[in-house]
Amino acid sequence: MVTTSTPKKLAKVEHLKTDSNYLREPVASELLLDTNYFTEDAIQILKFHGSYQQDNRDNRVKGEEKDYQMMLRTRNPGGFIPPQLYLALDRLASDYGNETIRATTRQGFQMHGILKKNLKPAITAIVQNMGSTLGACGDLNRNVMAPPAPFKNKPEYRYALTYADRIADLLTPQSGAYYEVWLDGEKVISGEPAPEVKAALTKDLDPTIFPGDAEPLYGMQYMPRKFKIAITVPGDNSIDIFSQDLGLVVITNPKGQLLGFNVYAGGGLGRTHNKEETFARIADPIGYVTKANIYDLVKAIVSTQRDYGDRTNRRHARMKYLIHDWGVAKFKAKVEEYYGKKIQPLKQLPAFKYLDFLGWHEQGDGKLFLGISVVNGRIKDDGDFKLRTALREIVQTYQIPMRVTPHQNVLIYDIKPADRDKIDKILIANGVEPDPTKIDTLVRYSMACPALPTCGLAVTESERVAPSVNERFRALLDKLGLPDEQFVIRMTGCPNGCARPYMAEVGFVGSFPESYQVWLAGCPAQTRLAQVYTDRMHINDLETFFTPMLEYFKIDRKPDEGFGDFCNRVGLASIREVCKH
């Protein structure tokens, strides 16, 4: 007797991708309509082009149409922003945006407040100035991260940035739809992919490739969900490597020559409240691959997720769930089928540390770079604080490039030593502090997502209240006799985790209006997942909520033990017991 199983019903977006003619429709048709918004179907495809449709909830009026606007996100592997692109973004922020530019936690920039009618000229201007928004959102590989430090005398950092570019090229959509829709078919090429990258997409008898398809690696359905990659060097966890779908660590020999990469897979932080089947997860070690085989290994992992990731339930579609359900051994075996050989054992690494590269540093070639703190990534002019004016003047005057950091800051580099004092003066004259030692450490190491009023997923505030949360924490620490204490605070307006709160020592995750889930016991190096302590803390109760646990910390901590490590050592049950009394 033959039995047949009923095929699972695909998620709606899977049909939209299949019917989009490789990401062209219905975006191209709806751009021609005299409306100020896209339909829901077009919104899903628009994401692949780097834009989300939002509405400003501060401007909602009952009975009136929403204040529709577009958020546009750039794709910049390793955070690279050439001077002409930054100046173009600055102009666009005034011409079409809300007078601000926002650095993201994936090393790109976001612009908010763009009207539908201005979306095409904005994207055209970005592409014509050496930028792109293709693949900054959507079900495909997102911006590839790498440590932003432009050290010229540390070859491992150069390799990380080089391979961030190359892997981004490998996983960029190939269909040409982006240029047809936004540039009327004119393909502006800022640089050809490396020959080995082009070869990796055209190999004969390659099980990861769809021969002759407009999208040889993705196919017409692209990925089941977003896919995130980061590349770093031993010891540097500036990119939160364990939160990535795929993490690579550069391995060199004593002479600084590239040998290969350690590989980690299965990280991801997005989750949904009250849905225990969704969870934050850190990546597992997979093994080591030589540099000659890195593209084949990346394709094998991407293809495993492409072919076996869940396309029926989008809450279960990230690769972390595939690895969780299968187990690492089964996942690794399937990857090796695509790869065509065994993955080698992991190479030993030193412990990771978090680095932010703020302040002045030598590049190693006689020039300097400067890391500038950007509170919650928002580049703006506000009263006497004129960061946007300062950066515009510096980039215009010195024509120097920039890298966005994974911590929402910016590095400007290739600076002549003779220009250091002049640049400091420009910053100070505009109310910007170039010396990171003069910035409160709570502010320096904190992050927040945009949340209200523009993010449609936010249930409460994040960016707009985070500065006051840091101030209140500092006042509380001073009051309790802990004036020099520092720890990593991260806040989001919803559980999607865009500011990576689940890796923080103290994470605030929006759960209700003005209320947050509180996560504790992450570590400063961001190598350990935090744990949920409570589902609901009203923002007004911050001081009364944290006072007893900070008093416990002060009394029972070990020498030089940080708050996150303390919480992890004593356990949340112990903290809850102490806080009852």
DOLUMBA-201475 format. One line per 3 residues: number of its first residue (from 1); for each residue x, y, z negated of C-alpha. Coordinates in Angstrom, 2 decimals. Each point is the difference from the previous one (the first is absolute). Layout:
residues N
NUM = X:Y:Z; ...
end
This chain:
residues 581
1 = 0.00:0.00:0.00; 1.43:3.37:1.05; -0.56:2.95:-2.30
4 = 0.45:3.61:0.94; 0.45:2.90:-2.36; -1.74:3.29:0.54
7 = 2.52:2.70:0.91; 0.35:2.71:-2.60; -1.60:3.31:0.86
10 = 2.65:2.57:0.86; -0.01:3.37:-1.72; -1.61:2.74:2.11
13 = 3.27:1.81:0.57; 1.42:-3.10:1.70; -2.62:0.36:2.74
16 = 0.70:3.73:0.25; 3.70:-0.68:0.56; -0.72:-2.65:2.63
19 = -2.43:2.28:1.84; 2.19:3.14:-0.24; 1.99:-0.69:3.19
22 = 3.19:0.03:-2.04; -0.96:2.97:-2.21; -1.45:2.27:2.69
25 = -3.70:-0.13:-0.76; -2.22:1.40:-1.33; 2.56:2.67:-1.00
28 = 0.68:1.21:3.55; -3.70:0.37:0.84; -0.93:1.69:-3.27
31 = 2.79:2.54:0.37; -1.95:1.33:3.00; -3.19:0.49:-2.01
34 = -0.86:3.42:-1.43; -0.32:-1.25:-3.57; 1.98:0.74:-3.14
37 = 0.32:-3.63:-1.09; 0.72:-3.51:1.27; -2.39:-2.92:-0.41
40 = 0.83:-2.79:-2.44; 1.19:-2.28:2.81; 2.34:2.65:1.36
43 = 1.31:0.76:-3.49; 1.28:-3.56:-0.33; 1.97:0.21:3.26
46 = 1.10:3.58:-0.66; 1.99:-1.27:-2.99; 2.42:-1.81:2.33
49 = 0.77:3.39:1.54; 0.96:1.41:-3.40; -3.15:1.79:-1.11
52 = -2.76:-0.45:-2.57; -3.28:1.88:0.18; -0.85:1.58:-3.34
55 = -2.34:2.59:-1.40; 0.74:2.63:-2.61; -2.16:-0.99:-2.94
58 = 0.51:3.40:-1.60; -2.00:1.44:2.91; -2.90:-2.45:-0.01
61 = -3.42:1.65:-0.06; -3.12:-2.12:-0.34; -1.96:-0.12:3.24
64 = 2.87:1.40:2.08; 2.51:-1.78:2.23; 3.24:-1.08:-1.64
67 = 3.15:2.08:0.42; 1.69:-2.50:2.30; 3.76:0.27:0.46
70 = 2.85:-2.25:1.05; 3.04:-1.06:-1.96; 2.94:-0.56:2.34
73 = 2.99:-2.09:-1.10; 3.41:-0.16:1.63; 2.08:-3.10:0.64
76 = 3.63:0.60:-0.91; 2.14:-3.13:-0.60; 2.32:0.65:-2.91
79 = -1.72:3.37:-0.47; 1.95:1.72:2.81; -1.30:3.47:0.94
82 = 2.05:1.92:2.61; -0.04:3.77:-0.45; -2.23:0.72:2.99
85 = -2.58:-2.49:-1.28; -0.10:1.53:-3.47; -0.44:3.49:1.44
88 = -2.76:-1.30:2.28; -1.79:-1.57:-2.98; 0.33:3.27:-1.90
91 = -1.61:1.89:2.90; -2.76:-2.59:0.33; -0.78:0.29:-3.72
94 = -0.91:3.63:0.66; -1.53:-0.37:3.46; -2.19:-3.02:-0.71
97 = 0.51:-1.20:-3.57; -0.56:1.23:-3.55; 3.33:1.85:-0.35
100 = 1.71:-2.94:-1.71; 2.10:-3.00:1.02; 0.01:-3.08:-2.21
103 = 2.85:-2.47:-0.34; -1.30:-3.56:-0.30; 1.28:-2.92:-2.05
106 = 0.94:-1.76:3.28; 2.36:2.77:1.11; -2.26:1.77:2.45
109 = -1.90:3.26:-0.03; -3.76:0.50:-0.14; -1.94:3.01:1.20
112 = -3.48:0.64:-1.33; -2.92:2.11:1.21; 0.33:-0.54:3.76
115 = -3.26:0.32:1.92; -0.92:-2.61:2.59; 0.36:2.50:2.85
118 = 3.59:0.72:-1.09; 1.12:-3.58:-0.46; 1.26:-0.50:3.55
121 = 2.08:3.21:0.18; 1.44:-0.79:-3.45; 1.09:-3.53:0.99
124 = 1.31:1.26:3.35; 2.15:2.60:-1.77; 1.38:-2.61:-2.41
127 = 0.98:-2.38:2.81; 1.54:2.80:2.08; 2.18:0.92:-2.99
130 = 1.56:-3.43:-0.55; -2.72:-1.36:-2.28; -2.76:-2.58:0.09
133 = -3.12:-1.01:-1.90; -0.40:-3.37:1.74; -0.37:-2.80:-2.52
136 = 0.09:2.26:-3.06; -3.38:-1.55:-0.95; -2.02:-3.02:1.15
139 = 0.40:-3.77:0.12; 3.60:-0.18:1.13; 3.48:0.67:-1.31
142 = 0.09:3.35:-1.80; 2.96:2.36:-0.40; 3.18:-1.99:-0.70
145 = 1.69:1.26:-3.15; 3.70:0.28:-0.86; 2.06:1.88:-2.60
148 = 0.10:3.59:1.26; 3.55:0.82:-1.15; 2.09:0.88:3.10
151 = 3.30:-1.35:-1.35; 2.50:-0.08:2.85; 2.63:-1.83:-2.08
154 = -2.27:-2.82:-1.18; -0.60:-2.30:2.99; -2.78:-1.94:-1.72
157 = -2.15:3.15:-0.10; 0.61:0.60:3.69; -1.03:-3.58:0.79
160 = -3.22:0.37:-1.99; -0.98:3.13:1.92; 1.03:-1.50:3.35
163 = -2.02:-3.16:-0.50; -2.99:1.96:-1.30; -0.03:1.70:3.40
166 = 0.48:-3.22:1.94; -2.60:-2.04:-1.86; -2.43:2.88:0.36
169 = 0.61:-0.10:3.76; -0.46:-3.77:0.02; -3.42:0.30:-1.67
172 = -1.29:3.11:1.78; -3.14:-0.53:2.16; 1.01:-0.44:3.64
175 = -3.28:0.50:1.88; 0.45:3.67:0.89; -3.45:0.97:-1.30
178 = 1.45:2.59:-2.37; 1.59:2.01:2.79; -3.06:-0.34:2.25
181 = -2.37:1.31:-2.66; 2.06:2.83:-1.46; 2.42:1.00:2.78
184 = -2.09:-0.84:3.08; 2.34:-2.85:0.89; 3.25:1.92:-0.29
187 = 2.29:-2.29:-1.99; 2.47:2.15:-1.86; 3.01:-2.12:-0.90
190 = 2.33:1.31:-2.68; 2.29:-3.00:0.29; -0.02:-3.48:1.52
193 = -0.16:-2.96:-2.40; 3.26:-1.88:-0.50; 0.56:-2.70:2.66
196 = -0.31:-2.81:-2.56; -3.38:1.39:-1.09; -1.29:0.02:3.59
199 = 1.36:-3.52:0.49; -1.79:-1.22:-3.14; -3.36:0.90:1.57
202 = 0.67:-1.83:3.27; 1.65:-3.28:-1.03; -1.00:-3.09:1.95
205 = -1.87:-2.78:-1.82; -0.31:2.14:-3.12; -2.89:-1.24:-2.22
208 = -0.40:3.47:-1.54; -0.71:1.70:3.34; -3.09:0.14:2.22
211 = 1.61:-0.08:3.48; -1.38:2.63:2.36; -2.21:1.59:-2.65
214 = -0.11:3.78:-0.26; 0.87:-0.57:-3.66; 2.55:-2.84:0.14
217 = 0.33:-0.32:-3.77; -3.35:1.25:-1.32; -2.44:-1.21:2.63
220 = -3.36:1.72:0.42; -1.00:-0.46:-3.66; 3.19:1.44:-1.54
223 = 0.54:-0.97:-3.66; -2.67:-1.13:-2.49; 0.86:3.01:-2.18
226 = 2.77:2.55:-0.49; 3.57:-1.31:-0.23; 2.79:1.77:-1.88
229 = 3.76:-0.43:0.38; 2.92:1.55:-1.87; 3.77:-0.45:0.35
232 = 2.45:0.88:-2.74; 3.53:-0.60:-1.23; 1.13:-2.05:-3.02
235 = -0.86:1.77:-3.25; -2.12:2.78:1.54; -3.73:-0.29:-0.69
238 = -0.96:3.47:1.13; -2.50:-1.66:2.37; -1.89:-2.25:-2.47
241 = 1.07:-3.10:1.90; -2.12:-2.45:-1.98; -3.21:1.80:0.95
244 = 0.51:-0.68:3.74; -1.41:-2.70:2.27; 3.56:-0.48:1.24
247 = 3.13:1.23:-1.73; 3.50:-0.26:1.42; 3.28:0.63:-1.83
250 = 3.14:0.75:2.01; 2.89:-2.43:-0.69; 3.52:1.06:1.00
253 = 3.46:-1.49:-0.39; 2.78:1.70:-2.04; 1.01:1.96:3.10
256 = -3.49:1.49:0.30; -0.94:-2.03:3.07; -3.63:-1.11:0.27
259 = -0.52:-3.73:-0.54; -3.76:-0.29:-0.38; -2.96:0.60:-2.28
262 = -1.64:-1.44:-3.10; -3.71:-0.42:0.65; -2.94:0.50:-2.38
265 = -3.68:-0.34:0.92; -3.49:0.25:-1.44; -0.10:3.25:-1.91
268 = -3.02:2.28:0.05; -1.78:2.22:-2.49; -3.50:0.64:1.34
271 = -2.86:-1.47:-2.03; -3.69:0.60:-0.77; -1.49:0.64:-3.43
274 = -2.09:-2.87:-1.38; 1.16:-2.29:2.81; 2.40:-2.34:-1.77
277 = 0.79:-1.76:3.28; 1.84:3.19:0.98; 3.22:0.81:-1.81
280 = 3.34:1.74:0.15; 2.91:-2.32:0.75; 3.76:0.29:0.25
283 = 1.99:-1.59:2.83; 1.62:-3.43:-0.24; 3.57:-0.78:1.11
286 = -0.04:-1.86:3.33; 3.68:-0.34:0.89; 2.78:1.43:2.13
289 = 0.29:0.60:3.74; 3.03:1.01:2.06; -0.05:3.28:1.89
292 = -0.16:-1.85:3.34; -3.30:-1.57:-1.03; -1.71:2.85:-1.81
295 = -2.44:0.87:2.79; -1.05:-3.62:0.44; -0.56:-0.31:-3.75
298 = -2.07:3.21:-0.14; -2.10:-1.20:2.94; -0.49:-3.38:-1.68
301 = -1.29:1.55:-3.22; -2.22:2.48:1.84; -1.36:-2.79:2.21
304 = -0.76:-2.23:-2.98; -2.11:2.76:-1.51; -1.46:0.88:3.41
307 = -1.18:-3.56:0.63; -0.90:-1.16:-3.52; -0.94:3.16:-1.88
310 = -3.69:0.26:-0.94; -2.01:1.75:2.74; -3.36:-0.64:-1.66
313 = 0.40:1.80:-3.33; 1.99:3.22:0.13; 0.46:-0.01:-3.76
316 = 1.87:-3.29:0.44; 1.87:0.90:3.19; 3.41:1.18:-1.18
319 = 2.93:-2.41:0.24; 0.31:-0.13:-3.80; -3.22:-2.03:-0.12
322 = 1.22:-2.39:2.67; 3.16:-0.69:-2.00; -1.97:-0.21:-3.25
325 = -2.43:-2.52:1.51; 2.60:-2.08:1.83; 2.91:0.26:-2.39
328 = 3.47:1.15:1.00; 1.15:-3.43:1.22; -2.82:-0.41:2.51
331 = 0.33:3.60:1.16; 3.74:-0.38:0.49; -0.49:-3.26:1.93
334 = -2.46:1.67:2.38; 2.35:2.97:0.50; 2.81:-2.46:0.84
337 = -2.22:-1.59:2.66; -0.26:3.36:1.78; 3.63:0.85:-0.77
340 = 1.32:-3.28:1.37; 2.53:-0.66:-2.75; 0.39:-0.23:-3.76
343 = 0.24:3.18:-2.06; 3.23:0.11:-1.98; 0.16:0.39:-3.82
346 = -0.16:3.48:-1.48; 3.26:1.86:-0.60; 0.72:1.19:-3.54
349 = -0.78:3.66:-0.67; 0.70:2.48:-2.80; -2.93:1.28:-2.05
352 = -2.15:2.61:1.71; -0.27:3.57:-1.29; -2.31:2.82:0.98
355 = 1.80:2.90:1.72; -1.57:3.26:1.15; 3.07:1.85:1.43
358 = -1.14:3.40:-1.29; 2.57:2.79:-0.22; 3.22:0.54:1.97
361 = 2.04:-2.94:1.30; 2.96:-0.52:2.32; -0.83:-1.93:3.16
364 = 3.49:-1.39:0.39; 0.82:1.88:3.19; 0.79:3.40:-1.50
367 = -3.62:1.13:0.07; -2.68:0.04:-2.72; -3.60:-0.95:-0.52
370 = -2.53:1.39:-2.46; -2.96:-1.84:-1.49; -2.85:2.39:-0.80
373 = -2.78:-0.96:-2.40; -3.49:0.40:1.47; -2.69:-0.37:-2.66
376 = -2.36:-2.73:1.24; 1.39:0.55:3.49; -1.97:3.19:0.66
379 = 2.06:2.54:1.96; -1.83:3.28:-0.48; 0.25:3.63:-1.00
382 = -1.78:0.74:-3.27; 0.54:3.36:-1.68; 3.68:0.49:-0.79
385 = 0.71:-3.62:0.96; 0.65:-0.03:3.75; 1.48:-3.37:0.90
388 = -1.48:0.06:3.49; 1.52:3.42:0.72; 3.38:-1.11:-1.37
391 = 0.17:-3.20:2.06; -1.07:1.82:3.15; 2.74:2.60:-0.46
394 = 2.68:-2.61:-0.73; -0.88:-2.23:2.96; -0.34:2.97:2.39
397 = 3.25:1.60:-1.13; 2.23:-3.07:-0.15; -1.79:-2.36:2.43
400 = 0.60:-2.96:-2.30; -1.95:-3.25:-0.13; -2.04:-1.33:-2.90
403 = -1.01:-3.36:-1.42; -3.19:-0.56:-1.95; 0.65:-2.16:-3.05
406 = -2.12:-2.90:-1.33; -0.65:2.17:-3.06; -1.71:2.79:2.01
409 = 3.06:2.26:-0.11; 2.18:1.26:2.87; 3.72:-0.14:0.73
412 = 1.59:2.58:2.26; 3.40:-1.04:1.33; 2.99:0.65:2.27
415 = 0.57:3.17:-2.04; 3.34:1.78:0.26; 1.55:0.59:-3.45
418 = 0.23:3.73:0.81; -3.82:0.11:0.25; -0.73:-1.60:-3.38
421 = -0.27:3.23:-2.01; -2.09:1.66:2.72; -2.49:-2.86:-0.01
424 = -0.18:0.07:-3.81; -0.75:3.72:0.15; -2.82:-0.53:2.52
427 = -1.59:-2.62:-2.24; 0.35:1.98:-3.22; -1.32:3.17:1.67
430 = -3.13:-1.97:0.87; -0.47:-1.46:-3.48; 1.37:-3.47:0.87
433 = 2.40:-1.69:-2.43; 2.89:-1.72:1.84; 1.52:-1.45:-3.18
436 = -1.85:-3.21:-0.94; 1.38:0.07:-3.56; -2.21:3.04:-0.61
439 = -3.16:-1.87:1.04; -1.98:-1.82:-2.70; 0.74:-3.70:0.44
442 = -3.70:-0.88:-0.27; -0.61:2.22:3.03; 3.11:-1.21:1.81
445 = -0.97:-3.67:-0.12; -3.79:0.25:0.32; -2.12:-0.48:3.12
448 = -3.66:0.53:0.84; -2.16:-0.65:3.06; -2.11:2.81:1.58
451 = -3.37:-1.42:-1.17; -2.72:2.68:-0.25; -1.23:1.92:1.82
454 = 1.00:-1.58:3.34; 0.55:-3.74:-0.54; -3.24:-1.86:0.49
457 = 1.11:-2.87:-2.25; 0.77:2.12:-3.07; -2.32:-0.35:-2.98
460 = 1.78:2.69:-2.00; 2.84:2.53:0.09; 3.69:-0.79:0.37
463 = 2.28:2.62:1.61; -1.93:2.94:-1.45; 0.12:-1.28:-3.60
466 = 3.40:-1.72:-0.02; 1.95:3.19:-0.90; -2.20:0.58:-3.05
469 = 0.36:-3.67:-1.01; 3.79:0.36:0.08; -0.20:3.20:-2.05
472 = -2.24:-1.66:-2.58; 2.29:-3.02:-0.22; 3.02:2.24:-0.55
475 = -1.82:1.95:-2.71; -1.01:-3.25:-1.69; 3.55:-1.39:0.13
478 = 1.33:3.23:-1.49; -2.60:-0.18:-2.78; 0.95:-3.61:-0.80
481 = 3.72:0.74:-0.17; 0.85:-1.54:3.39; 1.05:3.15:1.89
484 = 2.56:-1.68:2.26; -2.11:-3.01:0.96; -0.62:-0.70:3.65
487 = -2.02:-2.62:1.85; -1.57:-0.58:3.38; -3.62:1.21:0.26
490 = -2.01:-0.65:3.14; -3.63:0.89:0.67; -2.57:-0.89:2.65
493 = -3.64:0.94:0.45; -1.00:-3.55:0.95; 1.39:-3.56:-0.31
496 = 1.61:-0.09:3.47; 3.31:0.95:-1.59; 1.40:2.51:2.51
499 = 2.31:1.56:-2.63; 1.07:-3.50:-1.14; -1.36:0.31:-3.57
502 = 0.23:-3.74:-0.62; 3.80:0.21:-0.07; 0.10:2.93:-2.46
505 = 0.67:0.06:-3.72; -3.31:1.84:-0.36; -2.48:-0.31:2.86
508 = -3.32:1.83:0.22; -2.46:-1.53:2.49; -3.29:1.81:0.58
511 = -2.94:-2.14:-1.12; -2.82:2.48:-0.72; -0.41:3.78:0.31
514 = 2.60:1.54:-2.33; 0.97:-3.47:-1.24; 2.86:-2.37:0.76
517 = 1.18:-3.54:-0.41; 3.30:0.12:-1.90; 2.85:-2.32:1.01
520 = 3.08:-0.46:-2.19; 3.28:-1.92:-0.14; 1.50:0.67:3.39
523 = 3.68:0.97:-0.03; 2.06:3.00:1.16; 1.64:-2.08:2.74
526 = -3.44:-0.95:1.42; 0.86:-3.68:0.08; -2.76:-1.21:-2.33
529 = -3.76:0.14:0.46; -1.89:1.96:-2.66; -2.97:-1.48:-1.87
532 = -3.47:1.42:-0.49; -0.49:1.26:-3.56; -3.49:1.46:0.20
535 = -2.59:0.45:2.74; -1.21:3.41:-1.06; 1.69:2.95:-1.64
538 = -1.63:3.40:0.31; 2.53:2.64:0.95; -1.04:2.13:-2.99
541 = 1.05:-2.81:-2.34; 3.61:-0.23:1.19; 1.60:1.23:-3.23
544 = -2.09:-2.09:-2.38; 0.43:-3.04:2.28; 3.80:0.14:0.25
547 = 0.97:1.36:-3.44; -0.14:-3.30:-1.93; 1.86:-1.98:2.65
550 = 2.71:2.66:0.30; 0.36:0.02:-3.80; 0.36:-3.80:0.14
553 = 2.61:0.43:2.74; 1.94:2.55:-2.07; 0.15:-2.27:-3.05
556 = 0.58:-3.42:1.59; 1.98:0.69:3.15; 3.49:-1.43:0.43
559 = 2.96:2.34:0.60; -0.27:1.61:3.45; -3.17:-1.96:0.77
562 = -2.41:1.82:2.29; -3.76:0.10:-0.43; -0.75:-2.43:2.82
565 = 2.52:-2.56:-1.22; -1.33:0.40:-3.54; -3.56:-0.68:1.12
568 = 1.15:-3.05:1.93; 2.01:-1.36:-2.96; -2.60:0.40:-2.75
571 = -2.92:-0.84:2.29; -3.28:1.78:0.61; -1.83:-2.09:-2.59
574 = 2.34:1.32:-2.69; -0.52:3.57:1.18; -3.78:-0.43:-0.04
577 = 0.16:-1.36:-3.56; 2.09:2.93:-1.22; -2.26:2.52:1.74
580 = -3.09:-1.38:-1.75; 1.11:1.44:-3.32
end
